[in-house]
Amino acid sequence: MFTEQTPERTLKKTVTNNRNPVNKINKTKNSNQPKKEIIDAAIIILVTLLISQLLYQVLAITLGIPFPILYVSSPSMTPTINIGDLVIAKNIKPSQIKEGDIIIFKTQRSTVYPYPIIHRVIKKVTIDNTLYLYTKGDNNLIQDPWNPISEKRGDEIIGEPLFIIPKIGYAAMFLQSPIGKAISILYIILSFIYLAGTENLKKFLKPKNKNNKKGTKET
């Protein structure tokens, strides 16, 4: 048996059906908002990390040295350079090095290889057009056991100090430690949560209701 619908009921259904697309669009916009905020936060953090790395590379190219920023973790150059000092280094040609200069170098014969060493040149010798450098820490009683330093022996002369900033290197030393690395990762995570917003993260991580509600058909 079919029932006759009144004009008022028909008009009400028409108005309701006309509102459904608008409500659907607004609901879609609101559901996409947390996702957009999270993506924006991730982009901000990623761009910040890329910019810091880019600035480091620009500094390396400008100063002509692969390691433009170094921190001191040994007392071998005290009192000239102390533990915790930050060293800004620049490139130097081996032919420009003089006795008494402080240089930065690497040698496989060192116990701290592959980390760079900052010591003073106490002697410079040229044999058969090959330069040999003898180095020593200002605070050490004897010259370095790996002497002499020479590119012919596979050693790498990196550069010389340009600026020495006291105590700032302690921060870099801490960040290189296991605890410092853990704190750095935690800081990045907390920054991401702050920028994205806790409410947006909750909405994004909240499982979606997949149960479809079935409508009833009038007869």
C-alpha positions in Angstrom: 0.0 0.0 0.0 1.4 3.4 -0.9 0.8 6.5 1.2 0.4 9.9 -0.2 3.0 12.4 0.8 1.9 15.9 1.8 3.4 19.0 0.2 5.0 20.1 3.5 6.7 16.7 3.9 8.0 16.9 0.3 9.3 20.4 0.8 11.1 19.4 4.0 12.8 16.5 2.3 13.8 18.7 -0.6 15.4 21.3 1.7 17.2 18.5 3.7 18.6 17.0 0.5 19.8 20.4 -0.7 21.8 20.8 2.5 23.5 17.5 2.4 26.2 18.4 -0.3 27.2 21.5 1.7 27.4 19.6 4.9 29.5 17.0 3.1 32.0 19.6 1.8 32.4 21.2 5.3 32.9 17.8 6.9 35.6 17.0 4.3 37.4 20.3 4.9 37.3 19.8 8.6 38.7 16.3 8.3 41.5 17.4 6.1 42.5 20.3 8.4 44.5 18.2 10.9 46.3 16.5 8.1 47.3 19.8 6.6 48.6 21.1 9.9 50.7 18.0 10.5 52.2 18.2 7.0 53.0 21.9 7.5 54.8 21.2 10.8 56.8 18.4 9.2 57.8 20.8 6.3 58.9 23.5 8.8 61.2 21.1 10.7 62.6 19.6 7.5 63.3 23.0 6.0 65.0 24.2 9.2 67.3 21.2 9.2 68.1 21.6 5.5 68.9 25.3 6.0 71.3 24.6 8.9 73.1 22.0 6.8 73.2 24.4 3.9 74.7 27.1 6.0 77.4 24.7 7.2 78.2 23.7 3.6 78.4 27.4 2.6 80.8 28.1 5.4 82.9 25.1 4.4 83.1 26.3 0.8 83.9 29.9 1.9 86.7 28.9 4.2 87.9 26.2 1.8 87.9 23.4 4.5 85.7 20.3 4.9 85.5 20.8 8.7 85.1 24.6 9.3 83.8 24.1 12.9 85.7 22.0 15.4 85.4 21.6 19.2 88.4 20.7 21.4 88.1 17.7 23.7 91.8 17.3 24.7 94.0 19.4 27.0 97.1 19.0 24.7 97.1 22.6 23.6 96.4 24.2 27.0 96.6 27.1 27.7 96.4 28.3 24.1 93.4 26.2 23.2 91.4 24.7 26.1 88.9 21.9 26.4 85.5 23.1 25.4 86.7 25.8 23.0 85.1 26.1 19.6 87.5 26.5 16.7 86.6 28.1 13.4 89.1 26.9 10.8 90.2 28.0 7.4 92.2 26.4 4.6 96.0 26.7 4.4 98.5 25.5 1.8 101.3 23.3 3.2 103.9 25.7 1.5 102.5 28.6 3.6 103.0 26.8 6.9 105.8 28.2 9.2 107.4 26.9 12.3 105.3 28.0 15.3 102.0 27.9 13.4 99.1 25.9 14.8 97.7 23.5 12.2 94.8 21.1 11.9 95.6 17.7 10.4 94.7 14.0 10.2 97.1 11.1 10.4 96.3 7.3 10.4 99.1 6.8 12.9 97.2 8.7 15.6 95.1 6.9 18.2 92.2 9.4 17.6 92.0 8.8 13.8 89.9 9.8 11.9 89.3 12.8 14.1 91.3 16.0 13.3 94.2 17.0 15.6 95.1 20.6 16.4 98.8 21.0 17.3 101.7 23.4 16.8 104.4 23.0 14.2 107.8 22.9 15.9 109.9 22.0 13.0 109.6 22.1 9.2 111.9 20.1 6.8 111.9 19.7 3.1 113.6 16.6 1.6 113.6 15.9 -2.1 110.8 18.5 -2.6 108.7 16.8 0.0 107.5 18.8 3.0 107.8 17.2 6.5 106.2 18.8 9.6 107.0 17.9 13.2 104.2 18.8 15.6 103.6 19.0 19.3 100.9 20.0 21.7 101.7 23.1 23.8 100.9 21.1 27.0 102.7 18.0 26.0 106.3 17.3 27.2 107.4 15.6 24.0 106.7 15.9 20.3 104.0 13.8 18.7 104.9 10.1 18.3 103.6 10.0 14.7 106.0 12.6 13.4 106.8 13.7 10.8 103.5 14.8 9.1 103.6 14.6 5.4 101.1 14.2 2.6 103.6 11.7 1.1 102.9 9.5 4.1 99.2 9.7 3.6 98.6 12.5 6.2 96.1 15.2 5.5 96.8 18.8 6.3 93.3 20.3 6.7 93.9 23.9 7.7 94.6 26.3 10.6 92.5 28.1 13.3 90.8 31.3 12.2 88.9 32.1 15.4 88.8 30.4 18.8 85.6 30.9 20.9 86.1 29.8 24.5 83.7 27.3 26.1 81.1 27.2 23.3 82.5 23.8 22.2 81.0 22.2 25.4 77.6 22.4 23.7 78.8 20.6 20.6 80.5 18.0 22.8 77.3 17.4 24.7 75.2 17.0 21.5 77.7 14.4 20.3 77.2 12.3 23.4 74.5 9.6 23.6 72.4 11.7 26.0 72.8 14.8 23.8 71.7 12.9 20.7 68.7 11.5 22.6 67.7 15.0 23.8 68.1 16.4 20.2 65.7 13.8 18.9 63.3 14.5 21.7 63.5 18.2 20.9 62.6 17.6 17.3 59.7 15.4 18.3 58.3 18.0 20.8 58.8 20.8 18.2 56.8 18.7 15.7 54.0 18.1 18.3 53.9 21.8 19.2 53.8 23.0 15.6 51.2 20.4 14.5 49.0 20.8 17.6 48.0 18.0 19.9 44.4 18.2 18.9 45.3 17.8 15.2 47.4 14.8 16.0 44.6 13.2 18.0 42.2 13.7 15.1 44.7 12.4 12.6 45.5 9.3 14.7 41.9 8.6 15.7 40.7 5.5 13.8 38.0 6.3 11.3 34.5 4.8 11.7 34.0 2.6 8.7 30.5 1.5 9.6 28.1 2.9 6.9 24.7 3.8 8.2 22.0 2.4 5.9 18.9 4.6 5.3 15.3 3.3 5.4 13.1 3.4 2.4 9.6 4.7 2.8 6.7 2.9 1.2 
